Amino acid sequence: MLFSLAAAGQSPPKVIFETDMESDVDDAGALAMLHAMADNGECEILAVMHNTSDPYGPGVIDAINTWYGRPDIPIGKYPLDDAHSFTFGGQPEYARDIALDSAYPKDVVSRDDAPNAVELYKDILARQEDSSVIVISVGWLMNLRRLHEDPAGARLIQRKIRELFVMGGRWNPSGEPHMNLAGRHNEVPVAARAGAYVVHHWPTRVTYLGIEATAGAAGAALEHQPRENPVRRAYEVAIRNSRFNLRWKHHTADQSTVLFALRGAGDVWSIIDQGTPTMDWNGSAWITTWESNPDSHHRALKRTGSAAALQKACDTIESLMIQAPRKRKKI
Ligand SMILES: [Ca+2]
């Protein structure tokens, strides 16, 4: 990948990462992967946006960015107080532990230290070349809705964003999306409404990785990483606090989305590029459906790889999650 990009004279994609960094630990694993892939020349990280009302996700983001030698990546926040994820039953709440622990260096501790994501998007996008930015969204979609509802934001989306990758939905077959689009069974209605808004209104190409298309489980090797690695710590605290028997080897919904966004379908996924997604309330639940009408600018992934191909993808995810930082500063 590195060599093929260089040979083609192309710049690596510029990524803005949207995360609910505290409702599950796969977000920490996905941000670790993104840094490893930036170290490998496969992407440039422009910003990380936190998309819940919980206080300490931005602190975890900055701890991970700092661990990987990128302490100054801008971090944006969702500024309203109507979308908490920590109240879900059994949530592991690793974010507070890491944000308040000085063993994990950072200069952003909580949402109080981060600017409004919409303003940060506009500031960053305005300085990019046209069609040069991809957004990888592995959490809720309120920031993206609010950016699109802002007239200047909508113009910048059209000009600067090449593609949006969304971990969320349930497309093949269709069904109740749970996270991220439905705000966990509509427990957070503002998140579900934002999911439906983005499904129906986002103007650039969008590729969805539904919950049914996750590559598999990975992460066992994290246990043997240095204790000062905040990604390892996130998993350790989540395992300690979980009521659902969470283990080091954990699902890779968010990491799978990063893998596809930066390396493509490989022999893991088929791309459904005909049809249109919809998201509707059926009276008791939100349902995501893939309508097989002719073309749209939307795509969905179908997991079609062999068992060996899926295992190889999980091995790739794990090796990226534990790849040592290339430029970590001595602190
Ligand atoms: Ca997530």
Residues whose N, C-alpha, C, O or C-beta is under 5 A from the ligand:
A	BS01	CA	D20 D27 V138 G139 D254
